[in-house]
Every structure is written in C-alpha cells, then in structure tokens.
Amino acid sequence: MPNPPSAALAGLRDILVGLTEEGRGDETASALGLALSLAGISGAHLTVQSAARRLTLVGGSGWGFVNDLIAQENRRLSARALAIAERAATEATLEGVTCSIEVPALAYPELVGRLTARARLSDLTILDAEAREVDLDRDLIDGVLFGSGRPLLVVPTGCDVFSARRIIVAWDGSAQAARAANDALPFLRAAEAVEIVSVVGEKDLSTTVAGAEFAPHLARHGVTVSVTNVPVEGDAAETLTRQVGLFRAEMLVMGAYRHSRLKEWFLGGVTHALLTRPPVPLFLAH
C-alpha cells in the first residue's frame, strides 16, 4: 500500500528521470530508485526516459560488414534500454506510482536535445552524477541546466531512496542561488531543518544580499531555517562538502555555473568540483 502524498511536496506534479544506455556496463542507476521514491512520496507522475545512444558510422558502401555490426549493437542497446524502462514501469506500478516510459534511440546530439526538451515539461529532472568530464551523461546534465529552464537533481551512487530532512542552501547572493532556492521551496518546506551557508573569504560578498537577509524570506514560506557563515578552507567546494557532513545534510541546493563550463574546466569552480564528487544529491538551477 503506497504512502499518502506529502502535502509539502504536492507542488511536484511531473518528475522526469533520464537514463542512458551506452553499453559500458555502468553501475545500476541510483537516479531511478530515488525518482520512484520521490514520486511515491509526492504523488507526482513519473516519466522514465530510457534512451539508447545510437551508434553511427561515416563511410561508403564498402563498410557493409561494419555497418551490420553497428546495426546489431544498436538493436542490443535499444533492447536493453527498453528492458530498463519496462522494469521501471513495473516497479512504479508496485509502488502505486503513475508512470509513463519513453525509449528513444538517438545519436549523441539528438539525445541531449530530446532530454532537454522533455525537461521543459517537468517540474524536476533527475539524473545520475557523472565524474567523467567528457561524457554523454555530463552533457545531459549541462543540457538540462542551460537549456530547460527547470531545476535538476543530480544523484550520486548509493542514493537510491529519497530523503531530504536536512538541507543546505549554498548562498552567495547571486541570481543563480536565488533561483535555485526558489525552485527548491517544496523541498525546503518539507525539511526538518534548512541551513543557509555562505562561504566567506573565497570571493567578495560585500555587495551581495547576505544569507541573514535572505533567511526571513524562506521563513515566511514556512521553512525552518538557520544561517551560517563558514570560512573557506581549501576552496568553496571543499568547504561546502565539509559543512554537508557537519550538518548531516541529505541535499545541497545551489545555483549552477556562474561562469561558463569551459572556464570552470580550466580554472576550476564549485559546480565543476561538486558534480565530479557530489557528497549528497545536488539540487541545481541556472
């Protein structure tokens, strides 16, 4: 018997989870388990997009044998993607979650575009974290962040069940941070404790709105909130990761990519570092 939906999370009506079958034998996706759990708690409709990356070969008619091998591999990847989607639909039915599945087989750029477009129709997209810099899954994350206009939850391995009783909001006074906190309000209202954390000393915050000024806004929305200014140790990502452990947070809310991805690639950045090694699920908005 499914649990009754959470009133605080009732604003979530459509959740999208994106899975990509590339034939690498990656670990079982944590995003799917967390998405099923969250949909059950919130009473939201869950869409599972289990996509197969379609392989292509640029060549002439003399490549017939290779083309046959590629066609065979594409059929295998599509079959695996379909099996994952059907298994997800079965699990959703058992948990009382309304679920629909999509199983596109697309080349790399089209696959990113399809998920990004679908994310615009959802309240929240959930994807697995990806440590590799040059990877389809990382491009899916960036596509949703920059192209969907909707928030994204990035899930590290092992987070198969949704829980966000304690949440940290990373606050630097930026537009991205404000957008992320606003988009995360259903989760913040449902949490037992929320801590606004500003990392002090990593950059000049003197001209921004302080966390203490932002806290009353969240409190008026029914959020149980506190404020902490933490001196930077190492860099901002390391400092936030330590604070996540100290606060026993189960979610980190933050604005993503104040700089271009290319600049973060070369110079480093908070989003870049946390996507590589997320300590808890990351709620991101750009």
C-alpha positions in Angstrom: 0.0 0.0 0.0 1.6 3.3 -1.1 2.0 6.1 1.5 -0.2 9.1 1.2 1.4 12.0 -0.8 3.3 14.6 1.3 1.4 17.9 1.4 4.7 19.9 1.4 5.8 18.2 -1.8 2.4 18.3 -3.5 3.7 21.1 -5.8 5.6 18.4 -7.7 3.3 17.0 -10.3 5.7 15.9 -13.1 9.1 14.3 -12.5 11.4 13.2 -15.3 14.2 10.7 -14.8 16.7 10.3 -17.7 18.7 7.1 -18.1 21.1 6.4 -21.0 22.1 3.0 -22.3 25.6 3.2 -23.7 26.7 -0.5 -23.3 29.5 0.3 -20.9 28.2 -1.9 -18.1 27.9 1.1 -15.7 26.5 0.6 -12.2 22.8 0.4 -11.7 21.4 3.9 -11.8 20.6 5.5 -8.4 18.5 8.2 -10.1 15.8 5.8 -11.0 15.4 4.5 -7.4 15.4 8.0 -6.0 12.9 9.2 -8.6 10.5 6.3 -7.9 10.8 7.0 -4.1 10.2 10.8 -4.6 7.2 10.3 -6.9 5.7 8.0 -4.4 6.1 10.5 -1.6 4.9 13.5 -3.6 2.2 11.8 -5.6 3.7 13.1 -8.8 3.6 11.5 -12.3 6.9 9.9 -13.2 8.3 9.9 -16.8 11.2 7.5 -17.4 13.2 8.3 -20.5 15.4 5.3 -21.0 17.4 6.3 -24.1 19.7 4.2 -26.2 22.7 6.1 -27.8 22.5 5.2 -31.5 25.9 4.4 -33.0 26.7 5.6 -36.5 29.5 5.2 -39.0 30.6 7.7 -41.6 31.7 5.6 -44.6 30.7 4.4 -48.0 29.1 1.2 -49.3 32.3 -0.7 -48.7 31.7 -0.6 -45.0 28.8 -3.1 -45.2 30.2 -5.6 -42.7 31.0 -2.9 -40.2 27.5 -1.3 -40.7 26.0 -4.7 -39.9 27.9 -4.9 -36.7 26.8 -1.4 -35.7 23.2 -2.2 -36.5 23.4 -5.3 -34.4 24.9 -3.3 -31.5 22.2 -0.6 -31.9 19.5 -3.3 -31.6 21.1 -4.7 -28.5 21.4 -1.2 -26.8 17.7 -0.5 -27.7 16.6 -3.8 -26.2 18.5 -3.1 -23.0 17.0 0.4 -22.8 13.5 -1.0 -23.3 14.1 -3.6 -20.6 15.2 -0.9 -18.1 12.1 1.2 -18.9 9.7 -1.8 -18.6 11.3 -2.8 -15.3 10.9 0.8 -14.0 7.2 0.8 -15.1 6.7 -2.5 -13.2 8.3 -1.1 -10.1 6.3 2.0 -10.3 3.0 0.0 -10.5 4.0 -2.0 -7.5 4.7 1.2 -5.5 1.5 2.9 -6.7 3.3 5.5 -8.8 1.7 6.7 -12.1 4.4 6.2 -14.7 5.0 6.6 -18.4 8.1 5.5 -20.4 9.9 6.7 -23.4 12.6 4.7 -25.2 14.2 6.9 -27.9 17.2 5.6 -29.9 19.1 8.7 -31.0 22.6 9.9 -31.9 24.6 11.9 -29.4 23.4 15.5 -30.1 19.8 14.5 -30.7 19.7 12.5 -27.5 20.8 15.6 -25.4 18.3 17.7 -27.2 15.4 15.3 -26.7 16.0 15.1 -22.9 16.4 18.9 -22.6 13.1 19.5 -24.5 11.3 16.9 -22.3 12.7 18.5 -19.2 10.9 21.7 -20.0 7.6 19.8 -19.5 8.5 18.6 -16.0 8.8 20.2 -12.5 12.0 18.4 -11.9 14.5 16.3 -13.8 16.6 13.7 -12.0 19.9 12.4 -13.5 22.8 10.3 -12.2 26.0 12.1 -11.4 28.9 11.6 -13.8 32.5 12.0 -12.7 34.0 11.9 -16.2 34.4 15.3 -17.8 33.8 14.3 -21.4 30.8 12.1 -21.3 27.3 11.9 -22.6 25.8 11.9 -19.1 27.7 15.2 -18.2 26.4 16.7 -21.4 22.9 15.7 -20.4 23.3 17.5 -17.1 24.6 20.6 -18.8 21.8 20.4 -21.4 19.1 20.4 -18.8 20.8 23.1 -16.7 21.3 25.6 -19.6 18.5 24.6 -21.9 15.4 23.6 -20.0 14.7 26.5 -17.6 13.8 23.9 -15.0 15.7 22.6 -11.9 17.8 19.4 -11.9 18.6 16.9 -9.2 21.9 15.1 -9.7 22.2 11.9 -7.7 25.4 10.2 -6.6 25.8 6.5 -6.5 24.1 4.8 -3.5 21.3 7.4 -3.0 18.5 5.1 -4.1 15.8 6.3 -1.7 14.7 9.9 -1.4 15.3 11.6 1.9 15.9 15.3 2.5 15.1 16.0 6.1 18.1 18.3 6.4 19.1 20.6 3.5 21.9 23.1 3.0 21.3 26.1 0.7 24.6 27.4 -0.7 24.2 31.2 -0.7 26.4 33.8 -2.4 23.7 36.4 -3.2 23.8 35.6 -6.9 20.8 35.3 -9.2 21.6 31.6 -9.7 21.5 31.0 -5.9 18.2 32.8 -5.6 16.7 30.9 -8.5 17.8 27.5 -7.0 16.4 28.3 -3.5 13.1 29.4 -5.0 12.8 26.3 -7.2 13.7 24.2 -4.2 10.9 25.6 -2.0 8.8 22.4 -1.9 11.8 20.5 -0.5 12.8 23.3 1.8 9.3 23.5 3.3 9.2 19.7 3.8 12.6 19.6 5.5 13.0 19.4 9.3 15.9 21.8 9.1 17.5 24.1 6.5 20.8 25.9 6.8 21.8 28.8 4.6 25.6 28.6 4.2 27.8 31.3 2.8 31.5 30.6 2.3 33.4 33.6 3.5 36.8 34.5 2.1 36.6 32.7 -1.2 35.2 35.8 -3.1 34.0 39.3 -2.2 30.4 39.1 -0.9 30.3 42.7 0.4 27.9 43.9 -2.3 25.6 40.9 -2.2 22.5 40.2 -0.1 23.7 38.3 3.0 22.3 35.0 4.0 20.8 36.5 7.1 18.8 38.9 4.9 17.5 36.0 2.8 16.5 33.8 5.7 13.3 35.8 6.6 12.1 35.3 3.1 12.4 31.5 3.4 10.8 31.6 6.9 7.8 33.4 5.5 7.4 30.4 3.2 7.2 28.1 6.2 10.9 27.0 6.1 12.7 26.1 9.4 15.9 28.0 8.6 19.2 28.9 10.2 22.2 30.8 8.8 25.9 30.0 8.9 28.9 31.8 7.5 31.8 29.4 7.1 35.4 30.5 6.5 36.8 29.0 3.3 39.2 26.0 3.8 40.8 24.8 0.7 38.2 26.0 -1.7 34.4 26.6 -1.7 33.5 23.1 -2.9 35.6 21.5 -0.1 34.2 23.9 2.4 30.6 23.1 1.4 31.3 19.4 1.4 32.6 19.6 5.0 29.6 21.6 6.0 27.3 19.0 4.5 28.8 16.4 6.8 28.7 18.6 9.9 25.1 19.5 9.3 24.2 15.9 8.3 22.5 17.3 5.2 20.8 15.0 2.7 20.6 17.5 -0.1 22.6 20.5 -1.2 20.8 23.3 -3.1 22.9 25.7 -5.2 23.0 27.8 -8.2 25.0 26.3 -11.0 27.7 27.6 -13.3 28.2 31.3 -12.6 31.0 31.0 -15.2 31.0 29.2 -18.5 31.6 25.4 -18.3 34.8 26.0 -20.4 36.1 28.5 -17.8 35.3 26.1 -14.9 37.0 23.3 -16.8 40.3 25.2 -16.9 40.2 27.3 -13.8 38.0 25.2 -11.5 34.7 26.1 -10.0 32.2 25.0 -7.3 29.7 23.4 -9.8 32.5 21.6 -11.6 34.0 20.2 -8.4 30.7 19.1 -6.8 29.4 17.4 -10.0 32.6 15.4 -10.0 32.3 14.3 -6.4 28.8 15.1 -5.1 28.6 14.4 -1.3 24.7 14.2 -1.5 22.1 14.8 -4.2 22.6 18.2 -5.7 19.6 20.4 -6.4 20.8 22.7 -9.2 19.3 25.6 -11.1 20.9 28.1 -13.5 
